[in-house]
Amino acid sequence: MAKIESQLVRRWLDGWTVARSLPEAEPVEPAGDGLRSKCDQPGREVEVFALRADEEPESLARLAAAVAAARQTTWLTVPTLRPDTVESVIGAAGLELLRRSEWLMTTKLTEHPQHAPAAPYESEVCTEGPVTVVSLRGPSGEVAARGTIAVVGTDAIADRIETDEAHRRRGLGRAMMSALAEAAVSQGARTGLLIASEEGQRLYSALGWHHEADVLIARGPVVPSSC
């Protein structure tokens, strides 16, 4: 039976926490079915990432039950090659399914196609430690697109790739991904990883990124803030 490798999920999560300046994820106890990261966002205080949803469906049921009973508003992210089964388990636990059609994707960064932004757009690259932020600025200096990539070992995790609605369909997505890949390779990265929204999947696929798994995201009960 096909299954998503837990090590790939761990690698993506290691870079995602660095990209967002979050604490290192910790194992969910006692069974170690997943990893937990503090997000400290309103309505998303904690996020749990399933590691063995396909190889051991019971582990997902345990995680979903723990999320449903959490004392903080908690999200559950599940990479899987069996999305219908995962959706059933999530529903049975009473969680709210937020997103069903995202993809975990990878690519060889050294083979990433290069696309420069067309005039009048210009790239601005800022690197601090393992994290690089690329901004594409328009003719008036406004930020037309922005993205982040974090290098951990030979992996680079791309995150928060956004193009302002007023500047779409001008090739900025391709230029953004090219600049991020170039920056990551210069820091020793060889493999790119990201979780793609349904909207971004066509762009990444056209640039040579490969689908590794579907990603479902659910939320437990919203817990009112005690502040």
C-alpha positions in Angstrom: 0.0 0.0 0.0 1.4 3.4 -0.9 2.1 5.7 2.0 3.8 9.0 2.7 7.1 8.7 4.4 7.1 10.2 7.9 10.7 11.4 7.4 9.6 13.6 4.5 6.9 15.2 6.7 9.5 15.8 9.5 11.9 17.5 7.0 9.2 19.8 5.7 8.2 20.7 9.3 11.8 21.3 10.4 12.0 24.0 7.7 8.5 25.4 8.2 9.2 26.2 11.8 12.4 27.9 10.9 10.7 29.9 8.1 8.1 31.1 10.6 10.4 31.6 13.5 8.4 29.1 15.6 9.8 26.8 18.3 11.0 23.4 17.2 8.1 20.9 17.0 7.8 18.3 19.7 6.5 14.8 19.6 2.8 14.2 20.6 2.8 12.0 23.6 2.4 9.3 24.6 2.2 7.4 21.3 4.4 9.6 19.1 1.8 9.7 16.4 2.7 13.2 15.3 4.5 16.4 16.1 3.2 19.5 17.8 4.2 23.1 17.1 3.1 26.3 18.9 1.7 28.8 16.4 0.4 31.4 18.9 -2.0 32.8 16.3 -5.6 33.8 17.2 -7.7 30.7 16.4 -4.6 28.7 15.7 -2.7 28.4 19.0 -1.2 25.0 18.3 -0.8 22.8 15.2 -0.4 19.0 15.2 1.1 17.2 12.2 0.3 13.6 11.6 3.3 11.3 10.8 1.7 7.8 10.3 -1.8 8.5 9.0 -1.5 6.1 6.1 0.6 3.3 7.6 -1.3 3.2 10.9 -4.9 4.7 10.6 -5.3 4.2 14.4 -2.6 6.8 15.0 -4.7 9.4 13.1 -7.7 8.5 15.2 -5.7 9.1 18.3 -4.4 12.4 17.1 -7.9 13.6 16.0 -9.3 12.7 19.4 -6.5 14.6 21.1 -7.1 17.7 19.0 -10.8 17.5 19.7 -10.1 17.5 23.4 -7.3 20.1 23.4 -7.5 23.1 25.8 -6.3 25.4 23.1 -7.6 25.9 19.6 -5.6 23.3 17.7 -5.2 22.6 14.0 -4.5 19.1 12.6 -2.4 18.8 9.4 -2.4 15.4 7.7 -0.2 14.6 4.6 -1.7 11.4 3.0 -2.2 9.3 -0.1 -5.6 8.3 1.2 -7.5 11.5 1.5 -11.0 10.0 1.6 -10.0 7.8 4.6 -8.5 10.7 6.4 -11.5 12.8 5.8 -13.7 10.1 7.4 -11.5 9.9 10.5 -11.5 13.7 10.9 -15.2 13.8 10.6 -15.8 11.0 13.1 -13.7 12.9 15.6 -15.9 16.0 15.2 -13.2 18.2 13.7 -13.9 21.0 11.2 -12.3 20.3 7.8 -10.7 23.6 6.7 -8.7 22.5 3.6 -8.8 19.3 1.6 -6.9 20.0 -1.6 -3.4 21.1 -0.7 -0.3 19.2 -1.8 3.0 18.4 -0.3 5.5 18.9 -3.2 9.3 18.5 -3.7 11.8 19.4 -6.4 15.5 19.3 -7.3 16.5 22.9 -6.7 19.7 22.6 -8.8 17.4 21.9 -11.8 14.9 24.7 -11.1 14.1 26.8 -14.1 15.1 30.4 -14.0 12.8 33.3 -14.8 13.7 37.0 -14.2 10.9 39.5 -13.4 9.9 41.5 -16.3 10.3 45.3 -16.2 9.4 47.4 -14.4 9.5 44.8 -11.5 12.7 44.4 -9.5 13.8 41.7 -7.0 14.9 42.5 -3.5 16.6 39.7 -1.6 17.1 39.7 2.2 18.9 36.8 3.9 19.2 36.5 7.7 20.8 33.2 8.8 18.9 30.3 7.2 15.9 32.4 6.1 15.7 34.4 2.8 12.8 36.7 2.0 12.3 37.8 -1.6 10.2 40.8 -2.5 9.3 41.8 -6.0 8.6 45.5 -6.2 6.5 47.3 -8.7 7.2 50.7 -10.4 6.2 52.7 -7.4 8.2 50.6 -5.0 5.1 48.7 -3.8 5.5 45.0 -2.9 3.9 43.1 -5.7 4.9 39.6 -4.6 6.7 38.1 -1.6 8.0 34.7 -0.5 10.2 33.0 2.1 12.5 30.1 2.0 14.3 28.4 4.9 17.4 26.2 4.5 17.9 23.3 6.9 20.8 21.1 5.8 20.3 20.3 2.1 16.6 21.0 2.3 14.9 24.3 1.6 11.3 24.9 2.6 9.4 27.6 0.7 6.5 29.3 2.6 4.1 32.2 2.3 4.4 32.7 -1.5 2.0 35.5 -2.3 1.3 37.8 -5.2 -0.8 40.9 -4.8 -4.1 40.6 -6.7 -3.4 43.7 -8.7 -0.1 42.2 -10.0 -1.2 38.7 -11.0 -0.8 37.1 -14.4 2.5 38.9 -15.0 4.9 36.0 -14.4 5.8 37.1 -10.9 5.1 33.7 -9.4 7.7 32.1 -11.7 10.2 34.9 -11.0 9.6 34.6 -7.2 10.2 30.8 -7.2 13.3 31.2 -9.3 14.8 33.8 -6.9 14.0 31.6 -3.9 15.5 28.5 -5.5 18.6 30.5 -6.5 19.0 31.8 -2.9 18.6 28.4 -1.4 21.1 26.7 -3.7 23.7 29.4 -2.9 23.3 28.3 0.8 23.8 24.6 0.0 20.2 23.4 -0.4 19.5 20.7 -3.0 15.9 19.7 -2.4 12.9 22.0 -2.2 9.8 21.2 -0.2 6.5 23.1 0.2 2.8 22.7 0.8 0.9 24.1 -2.1 -2.5 25.6 -2.0 -4.9 24.5 -4.8 -4.3 27.9 -6.5 -0.5 27.4 -6.5 -0.4 23.8 -7.7 -0.4 24.6 -11.4 2.4 27.0 -11.1 4.6 24.7 -9.1 3.9 21.7 -11.3 4.9 23.8 -14.4 8.2 24.6 -12.7 9.0 20.9 -12.1 7.7 20.4 -8.6 6.3 16.9 -7.9 3.2 15.9 -5.9 4.2 13.7 -3.0 1.0 13.7 -1.0 -2.4 15.4 -0.5 -2.6 17.5 2.7 -5.8 17.8 4.7 -6.1 20.5 7.4 -8.7 20.4 10.1 -9.5 22.4 13.3 -10.6 21.3 16.7 -13.2 23.3 18.8 -12.4 27.0 19.0 -11.4 27.6 22.6 -12.2 31.2 23.9 -9.1 33.1 25.0 -8.6 33.5 28.7 -7.1 37.0 28.3 
